[in-house]
Amino acid sequence: MTNQINFNKLFKSLLFLILLISASLSAQEAKYVFFFIGDGMGLAHVAAAEAFMDADDNKNTSGGLSFTKFPVTGLSTTFAENRFITGSAAAGTALATGHKTSINTIGMDAAKKLPLETIAEGAKKNGFKVGIISSVSIDHATPACFYAHQPERNMYYQIALELPASHFDFFGGGGFKDYGGADGQISVVENALNQGYKITDTKNEFYELKKGDGKVIAMGSVLEPSGAMRYAIDQTHEDIPLKDFVSKSIELLYSEKGFFIMCEEGKIDWAAHENDGASAVNNVIALSEAVESAIDFYRKHPDETLIVVTADHETGGFAMGSSLKKYDSDIKLLKLQEISAQSFTVLADSLFSVRQNQNPEFAMHLVEVYFGLGGETGIPLSDYETEMLESAYFVSAGKTELESNQEYQLYGGYHPLAVTATHILNNRAGLGWTTWSHTASPVPVYVLGAGSDSFNGFYDNTDIPKKIARAMNINFNN
Ligand SMILES: [Zn+2]
């Protein structure tokens, strides 16, 4: 009997001990924080990317992306203070500051009067090292929302001048959209150099960056005129992939003090605006690989690392189905596309400037080569699809004029031939687009690590930085 009582006692105290340990483990502070934002990445973009990775096997079940396997998932609303369908500036401000603001506002209140402290600034103030990474230009809306405070997102020069004033430790990915420097004005590069930043723009310089190099702005080795890195589908060995910016920021920022790293994959949104499914899924995969760099770090510091992956809004009204294919899907057809619709636009425009190329037959040849549609080698097209492509060619060549509303609805202000080709290819794959803009659909949140439990459920985008701050045990923006 005595033995029985002792056993019960022992069992109870053991149970208590286990509860205590697990409570203290789950209450472990997040010292190393990764905040990934897939710009424009809705559930369908994620699902299509996984289906694309599995496309050769014709199944959609392996969960090939790194972050969809995270143990905690949530859903977040995205509306802006003054519009149901948000934009990247208002959504970025919500994710960075925990406050709703008006469309196009960067890190300020809705009246565009008061600056709002961001979680990155809060982290810096509390002794964390801070890194800001984006695959588009570093003065673009999403990254800007973490370090700048401007009434309009298109004030790129003013935003870039604010960058070194943040004293953040690492900026990486794209370059600048507006370098400034005209008419005796200081250039944004000179301004950053004056304030002690080291700036790199080649692969060699980038991979040689090491701890002790001080504050760094690491720009991609191949940048588009917009300052963005190339689309993942267009990248070669000459480009520095997004995942390497994450690994490098970890290498440079890791210390006992902890870090906060925000990494945006901005071109999921650009591809989705252009209704270019193949480019969108390739950039979702690039984001997944960047998250893998963070997961590698998490494995070494599981009790102190928090990884949050979410989106600022959904773009394109993207759907895993098309009216053309009804209940069928053939996602692997996206693999027929060789280059992004944007690169196709640049290429086609230069080829069409040669007189002998100015005919619909040459347009159909390009569509065959770059999108795998029609001709001898591509998938056979219906008469209707051929007609759509030829009409698009005549509009691009300025030989047909459409009423502006009709032209916008058909081509969204993009290259008519490029977007007609992506529409046909995407619809054949069983993917649909409903808009050239953003939508108000809630977006997914995937979370792993210290403090992740609070991310379960359905909440607003303004709750996300508050949850992160609680996990880090810091106050900001009070
Ligand atoms: Zn956005």
Residues whose N, C-alpha, C, O or C-beta is under 5 A from the ligand:
A	BS01	ZN	D39 G40 G87 S88 D269 D312
